[in-house]
């Protein structure tokens, strides 16, 4: 493995971790697409910075691009606060406008400049090791490594200093206000670091991978845990894993490195979406299957309870009556009856069904739970009453 290959993987890994940390809070705040908006709307900042300094390597371009990203966030917030449009609509209004301004400025003042779409959109990590940082004659390594390393340290410092504030303002802005600190300041601080991260990563990996690395690892982690600290660690882990695996996929297939990394993120998200323990598709379908069965069980028990307290026809409590009264297939009726018997909810004497004490208690608590919680979700009671599910 050459030194260039090692440097590419290190740069990609640092970019992944740097993007993953603010990405967690963007996903939790339901602001995932703000990263896409910033990655596009930094263009007018870069153009204006170039017009002023006439040097593509100047740090002023980074500063102007970051300010352009912050302006995007401010305009989105102001548009959203009017109450006339929702936040996603505000994002869709602001960033195309700013991006268009950048395109117009280029067309009017730099029409002879060739814009490499491949480099702008998907980036080109393969060239990152050749843009070196020198002090005198000393080669200190790729510039991207230093830039993203510095941004990562700043983000880690911000996260460490304001973790409690970030956590509270993310989940309950009202509580944050009552505790004496402004959610708006924390919000704009987070958006500032998101803008700086986007600008720094944009040069190395391009717009598409910036969005992918900021959102997809956080989305994967969200499917796997409800703990914020674990979510941050998992997000960084999957970001690095996608960077390393994507590089070697690109190496094997001779394709775009950034494109391969984004593809690996997609593969990882698909797997998590399918098999995540609690939020994955398989788990959700299994849980829905059991929920439907338990609702049918509750319906059956309520029917028995109602008729046992009235002077109605005893035939209503007959086992043979199940299929006709509930319009259930014979197999389903047998399944619900077996479930009730296994869990000692009912007794059957002379083909007539009656509730046991446990069945009475389950029925009573289930109804109280549904009424008090204003939702028909009795799953929390399952662990208490249902040994067999």
C-alpha beads as a LAMMPS data file, in Angstrom:
LAMMPS data file: protein, C-alpha beads

389 atoms
388 bonds

1 atom types
1 bond types

-500.0 500.0 xlo xhi
-500.0 500.0 ylo yhi
-500.0 500.0 zlo zhi

Masses

1 110.0

Atoms # bond

1 1 1 0.000 0.000 0.000
2 1 1 1.482 3.366 -1.059
3 1 1 1.667 6.452 1.140
4 1 1 -0.904 8.168 -1.111
5 1 1 -3.383 5.349 -0.525
6 1 1 -2.881 5.583 3.225
7 1 1 -3.339 9.370 3.152
8 1 1 -6.541 9.097 1.118
9 1 1 -8.031 6.678 3.635
10 1 1 -6.971 8.829 6.597
11 1 1 -8.452 11.967 5.002
12 1 1 -11.694 10.148 4.170
13 1 1 -11.950 8.767 7.716
14 1 1 -11.395 12.179 9.325
15 1 1 -13.948 13.764 6.986
16 1 1 -16.400 10.999 7.893
17 1 1 -16.027 11.538 11.650
18 1 1 -16.150 15.325 11.288
19 1 1 -19.370 15.140 9.273
20 1 1 -20.950 12.452 11.468
21 1 1 -20.994 14.494 14.690
22 1 1 -23.123 17.456 13.544
23 1 1 -25.079 15.038 11.354
24 1 1 -26.452 13.278 14.450
25 1 1 -28.042 16.498 15.695
26 1 1 -29.348 17.413 12.231
27 1 1 -31.110 14.041 11.983
28 1 1 -32.554 14.341 15.499
29 1 1 -33.729 17.899 14.801
30 1 1 -35.305 16.752 11.506
31 1 1 -33.054 19.129 9.564
32 1 1 -31.215 16.596 7.422
33 1 1 -31.581 18.529 4.181
34 1 1 -29.986 21.689 5.603
35 1 1 -26.616 20.035 4.911
36 1 1 -27.561 19.730 1.231
37 1 1 -28.666 23.361 1.206
38 1 1 -25.389 24.547 2.741
39 1 1 -23.260 22.407 0.411
40 1 1 -24.836 24.168 -2.593
41 1 1 -25.324 27.676 -1.255
42 1 1 -21.658 28.150 -0.370
43 1 1 -21.010 28.783 -4.092
44 1 1 -21.724 32.559 -4.026
45 1 1 -19.437 32.914 -1.003
46 1 1 -16.609 31.162 -2.846
47 1 1 -17.147 33.278 -5.964
48 1 1 -17.261 36.575 -4.059
49 1 1 -14.183 35.579 -2.077
50 1 1 -12.320 34.829 -5.324
51 1 1 -13.341 38.162 -6.838
52 1 1 -11.889 39.954 -3.804
53 1 1 -8.618 38.047 -3.348
54 1 1 -8.052 36.511 -6.829
55 1 1 -6.445 33.449 -5.212
56 1 1 -8.062 30.021 -5.128
57 1 1 -5.824 28.872 -2.268
58 1 1 -6.647 31.808 0.008
59 1 1 -8.261 31.071 3.416
60 1 1 -10.654 33.940 2.639
61 1 1 -12.546 31.613 0.311
62 1 1 -13.188 29.228 3.180
63 1 1 -14.330 32.087 5.426
64 1 1 -16.633 33.533 2.753
65 1 1 -18.047 30.082 1.985
66 1 1 -18.737 29.471 5.678
67 1 1 -20.452 32.864 5.974
68 1 1 -22.547 31.985 2.945
69 1 1 -23.585 28.755 4.663
70 1 1 -24.512 30.628 7.843
71 1 1 -26.509 33.116 5.737
72 1 1 -28.416 30.153 4.304
73 1 1 -29.378 28.978 7.792
74 1 1 -30.450 32.487 8.841
75 1 1 -32.598 32.979 5.746
76 1 1 -34.194 29.546 6.204
77 1 1 -35.012 30.365 9.837
78 1 1 -36.432 33.800 8.978
79 1 1 -38.541 32.347 6.175
80 1 1 -39.800 29.557 8.427
81 1 1 -40.661 31.968 11.267
82 1 1 -43.081 33.854 9.022
83 1 1 -45.397 30.873 9.435
84 1 1 -46.270 30.984 5.746
85 1 1 -44.158 27.964 4.795
86 1 1 -42.702 24.968 6.588
87 1 1 -38.984 24.456 7.152
88 1 1 -38.465 22.006 4.299
89 1 1 -40.175 24.444 1.943
90 1 1 -38.005 27.280 3.270
91 1 1 -34.881 25.224 2.522
92 1 1 -36.180 24.549 -0.979
93 1 1 -36.692 28.289 -1.519
94 1 1 -33.430 29.618 -0.105
95 1 1 -30.648 27.360 -1.317
96 1 1 -31.623 27.303 -5.043
97 1 1 -31.740 31.116 -4.927
98 1 1 -28.265 31.417 -3.421
99 1 1 -26.852 28.695 -5.669
100 1 1 -28.330 30.479 -8.695
101 1 1 -26.705 33.747 -7.613
102 1 1 -23.349 31.960 -7.565
103 1 1 -23.936 30.516 -11.034
104 1 1 -24.947 33.947 -12.396
105 1 1 -21.846 35.574 -10.893
106 1 1 -19.656 32.944 -12.576
107 1 1 -21.473 33.292 -15.898
108 1 1 -21.199 37.083 -15.873
109 1 1 -17.668 37.474 -14.591
110 1 1 -15.873 34.184 -15.218
111 1 1 -17.557 32.786 -18.290
112 1 1 -14.336 31.309 -19.625
113 1 1 -13.705 29.262 -16.472
114 1 1 -14.292 25.522 -16.839
115 1 1 -16.195 24.003 -13.894
116 1 1 -15.412 20.337 -13.427
117 1 1 -18.804 18.849 -12.514
118 1 1 -17.186 15.574 -11.437
119 1 1 -14.921 17.373 -8.960
120 1 1 -17.640 19.703 -7.659
121 1 1 -20.360 17.113 -7.142
122 1 1 -18.571 13.902 -6.205
123 1 1 -15.130 15.303 -5.399
124 1 1 -11.879 13.582 -6.160
125 1 1 -10.122 12.173 -3.130
126 1 1 -7.484 10.658 -5.389
127 1 1 -5.926 14.121 -5.825
128 1 1 -6.110 15.141 -2.149
129 1 1 -2.611 13.790 -1.295
130 1 1 -1.038 15.991 -4.013
131 1 1 -2.231 19.267 -2.502
132 1 1 0.456 19.505 0.183
133 1 1 1.027 21.797 3.144
134 1 1 4.584 23.104 3.367
135 1 1 6.407 25.070 6.058
136 1 1 9.561 26.206 4.373
137 1 1 10.842 23.033 2.775
138 1 1 9.161 20.738 5.295
139 1 1 6.294 18.667 3.873
140 1 1 3.632 18.413 6.593
141 1 1 1.200 16.316 4.565
142 1 1 -2.012 16.983 2.614
143 1 1 -3.805 20.293 3.238
144 1 1 -7.144 18.496 3.523
145 1 1 -5.773 16.450 6.399
146 1 1 -4.825 19.576 8.344
147 1 1 -8.009 21.464 7.507
148 1 1 -10.372 18.632 8.427
149 1 1 -8.276 17.663 11.448
150 1 1 -8.531 21.230 12.749
151 1 1 -12.287 21.344 12.137
152 1 1 -12.686 17.990 13.896
153 1 1 -10.884 19.320 16.973
154 1 1 -13.123 22.410 17.000
155 1 1 -16.272 20.277 16.743
156 1 1 -15.102 17.938 19.497
157 1 1 -14.415 20.971 21.672
158 1 1 -17.857 22.404 20.949
159 1 1 -19.501 19.043 21.630
160 1 1 -17.641 18.589 24.905
161 1 1 -18.354 22.113 26.133
162 1 1 -22.022 22.222 25.180
163 1 1 -23.148 18.595 25.131
164 1 1 -25.827 19.080 27.790
165 1 1 -27.175 22.196 26.062
166 1 1 -27.174 20.497 22.664
167 1 1 -28.985 17.480 24.074
168 1 1 -31.700 19.431 25.900
169 1 1 -32.316 21.961 23.115
170 1 1 -32.518 19.144 20.564
171 1 1 -35.173 17.170 22.445
172 1 1 -37.019 19.915 24.362
173 1 1 -36.408 23.558 23.414
174 1 1 -38.986 24.706 25.971
175 1 1 -37.100 23.014 28.802
176 1 1 -33.849 24.547 27.550
177 1 1 -35.394 28.014 27.748
178 1 1 -36.732 27.391 31.248
179 1 1 -33.249 26.289 32.373
180 1 1 -31.841 29.654 31.386
181 1 1 -30.020 29.201 28.087
182 1 1 -31.106 30.134 24.592
183 1 1 -31.878 27.282 22.162
184 1 1 -31.389 29.785 19.321
185 1 1 -27.764 30.427 20.266
186 1 1 -27.080 26.681 20.474
187 1 1 -28.887 26.198 17.165
188 1 1 -26.848 28.825 15.349
189 1 1 -23.664 27.512 16.947
190 1 1 -24.471 24.044 15.592
191 1 1 -25.319 25.477 12.167
192 1 1 -22.051 27.431 12.139
193 1 1 -20.041 24.273 12.737
194 1 1 -22.167 22.467 10.141
195 1 1 -21.323 25.196 7.624
196 1 1 -17.609 25.117 8.445
197 1 1 -17.583 21.309 8.209
198 1 1 -19.395 21.387 4.885
199 1 1 -16.989 23.953 3.446
200 1 1 -13.922 22.070 4.654
201 1 1 -15.154 18.700 3.384
202 1 1 -16.481 20.127 0.116
203 1 1 -12.990 20.655 -1.287
204 1 1 -11.907 17.070 -0.575
205 1 1 -14.989 14.965 -1.246
206 1 1 -17.526 17.117 -3.111
207 1 1 -21.143 18.062 -2.429
208 1 1 -22.758 14.638 -2.719
209 1 1 -20.462 12.829 -0.299
210 1 1 -20.635 15.709 2.209
211 1 1 -24.400 15.213 2.455
212 1 1 -24.060 11.424 2.499
213 1 1 -21.434 11.406 5.273
214 1 1 -23.349 13.924 7.344
215 1 1 -26.756 12.227 7.193
216 1 1 -26.540 8.518 6.374
217 1 1 -24.262 7.360 9.256
218 1 1 -26.474 9.290 11.696
219 1 1 -29.579 7.710 10.160
220 1 1 -28.044 4.240 10.546
221 1 1 -27.140 4.937 14.176
222 1 1 -30.663 6.267 14.801
223 1 1 -32.072 2.905 13.735
224 1 1 -29.756 1.054 16.118
225 1 1 -29.909 3.012 19.398
226 1 1 -31.920 5.519 21.425
227 1 1 -28.879 6.671 23.425
228 1 1 -27.403 9.970 22.184
229 1 1 -23.782 9.208 23.116
230 1 1 -23.966 5.765 21.517
231 1 1 -25.578 7.318 18.463
232 1 1 -22.651 9.727 18.033
233 1 1 -20.102 6.900 18.401
234 1 1 -21.995 4.603 16.024
235 1 1 -22.418 7.393 13.490
236 1 1 -18.669 8.042 13.491
237 1 1 -17.978 4.294 13.258
238 1 1 -20.217 3.768 10.228
239 1 1 -18.785 6.873 8.588
240 1 1 -15.253 5.534 8.907
241 1 1 -16.337 2.041 7.865
242 1 1 -17.956 3.415 4.702
243 1 1 -14.864 5.496 3.945
244 1 1 -12.477 2.545 4.210
245 1 1 -14.697 -0.035 2.530
246 1 1 -15.687 2.461 -0.189
247 1 1 -12.059 3.170 -0.978
248 1 1 -11.234 -0.486 -1.528
249 1 1 -14.396 -1.064 -3.561
250 1 1 -13.376 1.877 -5.759
251 1 1 -9.839 0.476 -5.985
252 1 1 -11.109 -2.948 -7.026
253 1 1 -13.647 -1.677 -9.568
254 1 1 -11.636 1.355 -10.766
255 1 1 -14.490 3.795 -10.122
256 1 1 -14.962 7.097 -8.297
257 1 1 -13.777 6.884 -4.684
258 1 1 -16.429 9.299 -3.396
259 1 1 -19.126 7.513 -5.376
260 1 1 -18.080 4.136 -3.958
261 1 1 -18.118 5.531 -0.406
262 1 1 -21.621 6.939 -0.878
263 1 1 -22.719 3.589 -2.317
264 1 1 -21.350 1.714 0.689
265 1 1 -23.283 4.069 2.954
266 1 1 -26.416 3.197 1.019
267 1 1 -25.740 -0.527 1.419
268 1 1 -25.179 -0.142 5.181
269 1 1 -28.348 1.891 5.609
270 1 1 -30.368 -0.684 3.654
271 1 1 -29.092 -3.482 5.896
272 1 1 -29.841 -1.478 9.057
273 1 1 -33.270 -0.554 7.692
274 1 1 -34.060 -4.244 7.234
275 1 1 -32.503 -5.893 10.308
276 1 1 -32.213 -3.209 13.034
277 1 1 -33.316 -4.851 16.334
278 1 1 -36.194 -2.495 17.226
279 1 1 -36.707 -0.123 14.296
280 1 1 -35.823 -2.384 11.370
281 1 1 -38.420 -3.474 8.846
282 1 1 -38.325 -7.120 9.954
283 1 1 -38.802 -6.169 13.628
284 1 1 -41.617 -3.773 12.790
285 1 1 -43.467 -6.385 10.724
286 1 1 -43.077 -9.006 13.464
287 1 1 -44.260 -6.505 16.088
288 1 1 -47.269 -5.553 13.953
289 1 1 -48.119 -9.227 13.558
290 1 1 -48.151 -9.720 17.328
291 1 1 -50.026 -6.446 17.886
292 1 1 -52.817 -7.520 15.545
293 1 1 -53.022 -10.858 17.349
294 1 1 -53.179 -9.151 20.753
295 1 1 -55.848 -6.680 19.626
296 1 1 -57.895 -9.620 18.375
297 1 1 -57.371 -11.294 21.745
298 1 1 -58.569 -8.146 23.548
299 1 1 -61.609 -7.897 21.272
300 1 1 -62.473 -11.514 22.044
301 1 1 -62.041 -11.025 25.812
302 1 1 -64.181 -7.861 25.779
303 1 1 -66.906 -9.768 23.966
304 1 1 -66.855 -12.503 26.622
305 1 1 -66.785 -9.911 29.434
306 1 1 -69.766 -7.981 28.044
307 1 1 -71.920 -11.066 27.566
308 1 1 -70.978 -12.589 30.908
309 1 1 -72.341 -9.452 32.618
310 1 1 -75.617 -9.427 30.702
311 1 1 -78.550 -11.767 30.504
312 1 1 -78.054 -12.274 26.797
313 1 1 -77.988 -15.473 24.874
314 1 1 -75.328 -17.870 26.310
315 1 1 -74.700 -18.897 22.717
316 1 1 -72.773 -15.624 22.354
317 1 1 -70.122 -17.160 24.621
318 1 1 -69.891 -20.407 22.686
319 1 1 -66.653 -21.481 21.040
320 1 1 -68.616 -22.306 17.890
321 1 1 -69.855 -18.713 17.757
322 1 1 -66.406 -17.171 17.268
323 1 1 -66.048 -17.499 13.498
324 1 1 -69.519 -16.119 12.753
325 1 1 -69.601 -13.249 15.278
326 1 1 -66.150 -11.816 14.550
327 1 1 -66.090 -12.787 10.888
328 1 1 -62.823 -14.617 11.518
329 1 1 -61.519 -17.502 9.516
330 1 1 -61.540 -20.826 11.340
331 1 1 -57.728 -20.818 11.624
332 1 1 -57.638 -17.340 13.161
333 1 1 -60.433 -18.144 15.602
334 1 1 -58.571 -21.255 16.721
335 1 1 -55.321 -19.259 17.081
336 1 1 -56.944 -16.573 19.288
337 1 1 -58.714 -19.178 21.407
338 1 1 -55.459 -21.106 21.859
339 1 1 -53.597 -17.871 22.775
340 1 1 -56.213 -17.022 25.419
341 1 1 -56.053 -20.540 26.885
342 1 1 -52.227 -20.635 26.945
343 1 1 -52.124 -17.326 28.824
344 1 1 -54.835 -18.490 31.277
345 1 1 -57.181 -15.704 30.214
346 1 1 -60.232 -17.941 29.757
347 1 1 -61.801 -21.224 30.803
348 1 1 -63.930 -23.418 28.546
349 1 1 -66.700 -25.517 30.124
350 1 1 -69.301 -27.335 28.044
351 1 1 -68.224 -25.359 24.990
352 1 1 -68.900 -22.041 26.816
353 1 1 -66.098 -19.522 27.397
354 1 1 -65.654 -17.509 30.602
355 1 1 -62.933 -15.141 31.798
356 1 1 -60.459 -16.092 34.510
357 1 1 -59.271 -13.561 37.093
358 1 1 -56.223 -12.919 34.940
359 1 1 -58.415 -12.346 31.892
360 1 1 -60.581 -9.898 33.860
361 1 1 -57.491 -7.999 35.046
362 1 1 -55.935 -7.857 31.580
363 1 1 -59.167 -6.625 29.995
364 1 1 -59.683 -3.970 32.659
365 1 1 -56.112 -2.643 32.555
366 1 1 -55.974 -2.684 28.761
367 1 1 -59.099 -0.519 28.498
368 1 1 -57.827 1.875 31.176
369 1 1 -54.463 2.133 29.412
370 1 1 -56.046 2.875 26.037
371 1 1 -58.386 5.516 27.517
372 1 1 -55.725 7.244 29.622
373 1 1 -53.069 7.264 26.894
374 1 1 -55.512 8.252 24.166
375 1 1 -54.174 5.582 21.850
376 1 1 -54.937 1.977 21.071
377 1 1 -51.534 0.562 21.926
378 1 1 -51.563 -2.194 24.531
379 1 1 -48.092 -3.531 23.727
380 1 1 -46.587 -2.320 27.053
381 1 1 -49.055 -4.591 28.867
382 1 1 -47.912 -7.637 26.944
383 1 1 -44.862 -8.237 29.094
384 1 1 -46.989 -8.106 32.221
385 1 1 -49.823 -10.439 31.212
386 1 1 -48.809 -12.473 28.179
387 1 1 -46.388 -15.313 28.794
388 1 1 -47.099 -16.627 25.292
389 1 1 -47.393 -14.139 22.436

Bonds

1 1 1 2
2 1 2 3
3 1 3 4
4 1 4 5
5 1 5 6
6 1 6 7
7 1 7 8
8 1 8 9
9 1 9 10
10 1 10 11
11 1 11 12
12 1 12 13
13 1 13 14
14 1 14 15
15 1 15 16
16 1 16 17
17 1 17 18
18 1 18 19
19 1 19 20
20 1 20 21
21 1 21 22
22 1 22 23
23 1 23 24
24 1 24 25
25 1 25 26
26 1 26 27
27 1 27 28
28 1 28 29
29 1 29 30
30 1 30 31
31 1 31 32
32 1 32 33
33 1 33 34
34 1 34 35
35 1 35 36
36 1 36 37
37 1 37 38
38 1 38 39
39 1 39 40
40 1 40 41
41 1 41 42
42 1 42 43
43 1 43 44
44 1 44 45
45 1 45 46
46 1 46 47
47 1 47 48
48 1 48 49
49 1 49 50
50 1 50 51
51 1 51 52
52 1 52 53
53 1 53 54
54 1 54 55
55 1 55 56
56 1 56 57
57 1 57 58
58 1 58 59
59 1 59 60
60 1 60 61
61 1 61 62
62 1 62 63
63 1 63 64
64 1 64 65
65 1 65 66
66 1 66 67
67 1 67 68
68 1 68 69
69 1 69 70
70 1 70 71
71 1 71 72
72 1 72 73
73 1 73 74
74 1 74 75
75 1 75 76
76 1 76 77
77 1 77 78
78 1 78 79
79 1 79 80
80 1 80 81
81 1 81 82
82 1 82 83
83 1 83 84
84 1 84 85
85 1 85 86
86 1 86 87
87 1 87 88
88 1 88 89
89 1 89 90
90 1 90 91
91 1 91 92
92 1 92 93
93 1 93 94
94 1 94 95
95 1 95 96
96 1 96 97
97 1 97 98
98 1 98 99
99 1 99 100
100 1 100 101
101 1 101 102
102 1 102 103
103 1 103 104
104 1 104 105
105 1 105 106
106 1 106 107
107 1 107 108
108 1 108 109
109 1 109 110
110 1 110 111
111 1 111 112
112 1 112 113
113 1 113 114
114 1 114 115
115 1 115 116
116 1 116 117
117 1 117 118
118 1 118 119
119 1 119 120
120 1 120 121
121 1 121 122
122 1 122 123
123 1 123 124
124 1 124 125
125 1 125 126
126 1 126 127
127 1 127 128
128 1 128 129
129 1 129 130
130 1 130 131
131 1 131 132
132 1 132 133
133 1 133 134
134 1 134 135
135 1 135 136
136 1 136 137
137 1 137 138
138 1 138 139
139 1 139 140
140 1 140 141
141 1 141 142
142 1 142 143
143 1 143 144
144 1 144 145
145 1 145 146
146 1 146 147
147 1 147 148
148 1 148 149
149 1 149 150
150 1 150 151
151 1 151 152
152 1 152 153
153 1 153 154
154 1 154 155
155 1 155 156
156 1 156 157
157 1 157 158
158 1 158 159
159 1 159 160
160 1 160 161
161 1 161 162
162 1 162 163
163 1 163 164
164 1 164 165
165 1 165 166
166 1 166 167
167 1 167 168
168 1 168 169
169 1 169 170
170 1 170 171
171 1 171 172
172 1 172 173
173 1 173 174
174 1 174 175
175 1 175 176
176 1 176 177
177 1 177 178
178 1 178 179
179 1 179 180
180 1 180 181
181 1 181 182
182 1 182 183
183 1 183 184
184 1 184 185
185 1 185 186
186 1 186 187
187 1 187 188
188 1 188 189
189 1 189 190
190 1 190 191
191 1 191 192
192 1 192 193
193 1 193 194
194 1 194 195
195 1 195 196
196 1 196 197
197 1 197 198
198 1 198 199
199 1 199 200
200 1 200 201
201 1 201 202
202 1 202 203
203 1 203 204
204 1 204 205
205 1 205 206
206 1 206 207
207 1 207 208
208 1 208 209
209 1 209 210
210 1 210 211
211 1 211 212
212 1 212 213
213 1 213 214
214 1 214 215
215 1 215 216
216 1 216 217
217 1 217 218
218 1 218 219
219 1 219 220
220 1 220 221
221 1 221 222
222 1 222 223
223 1 223 224
224 1 224 225
225 1 225 226
226 1 226 227
227 1 227 228
228 1 228 229
229 1 229 230
230 1 230 231
231 1 231 232
232 1 232 233
233 1 233 234
234 1 234 235
235 1 235 236
236 1 236 237
237 1 237 238
238 1 238 239
239 1 239 240
240 1 240 241
241 1 241 242
242 1 242 243
243 1 243 244
244 1 244 245
245 1 245 246
246 1 246 247
247 1 247 248
248 1 248 249
249 1 249 250
250 1 250 251
251 1 251 252
252 1 252 253
253 1 253 254
254 1 254 255
255 1 255 256
256 1 256 257
257 1 257 258
258 1 258 259
259 1 259 260
260 1 260 261
261 1 261 262
262 1 262 263
263 1 263 264
264 1 264 265
265 1 265 266
266 1 266 267
267 1 267 268
268 1 268 269
269 1 269 270
270 1 270 271
271 1 271 272
272 1 272 273
273 1 273 274
274 1 274 275
275 1 275 276
276 1 276 277
277 1 277 278
278 1 278 279
279 1 279 280
280 1 280 281
281 1 281 282
282 1 282 283
283 1 283 284
284 1 284 285
285 1 285 286
286 1 286 287
287 1 287 288
288 1 288 289
289 1 289 290
290 1 290 291
291 1 291 292
292 1 292 293
293 1 293 294
294 1 294 295
295 1 295 296
296 1 296 297
297 1 297 298
298 1 298 299
299 1 299 300
300 1 300 301
301 1 301 302
302 1 302 303
303 1 303 304
304 1 304 305
305 1 305 306
306 1 306 307
307 1 307 308
308 1 308 309
309 1 309 310
310 1 310 311
311 1 311 312
312 1 312 313
313 1 313 314
314 1 314 315
315 1 315 316
316 1 316 317
317 1 317 318
318 1 318 319
319 1 319 320
320 1 320 321
321 1 321 322
322 1 322 323
323 1 323 324
324 1 324 325
325 1 325 326
326 1 326 327
327 1 327 328
328 1 328 329
329 1 329 330
330 1 330 331
331 1 331 332
332 1 332 333
333 1 333 334
334 1 334 335
335 1 335 336
336 1 336 337
337 1 337 338
338 1 338 339
339 1 339 340
340 1 340 341
341 1 341 342
342 1 342 343
343 1 343 344
344 1 344 345
345 1 345 346
346 1 346 347
347 1 347 348
348 1 348 349
349 1 349 350
350 1 350 351
351 1 351 352
352 1 352 353
353 1 353 354
354 1 354 355
355 1 355 356
356 1 356 357
357 1 357 358
358 1 358 359
359 1 359 360
360 1 360 361
361 1 361 362
362 1 362 363
363 1 363 364
364 1 364 365
365 1 365 366
366 1 366 367
367 1 367 368
368 1 368 369
369 1 369 370
370 1 370 371
371 1 371 372
372 1 372 373
373 1 373 374
374 1 374 375
375 1 375 376
376 1 376 377
377 1 377 378
378 1 378 379
379 1 379 380
380 1 380 381
381 1 381 382
382 1 382 383
383 1 383 384
384 1 384 385
385 1 385 386
386 1 386 387
387 1 387 388
388 1 388 389
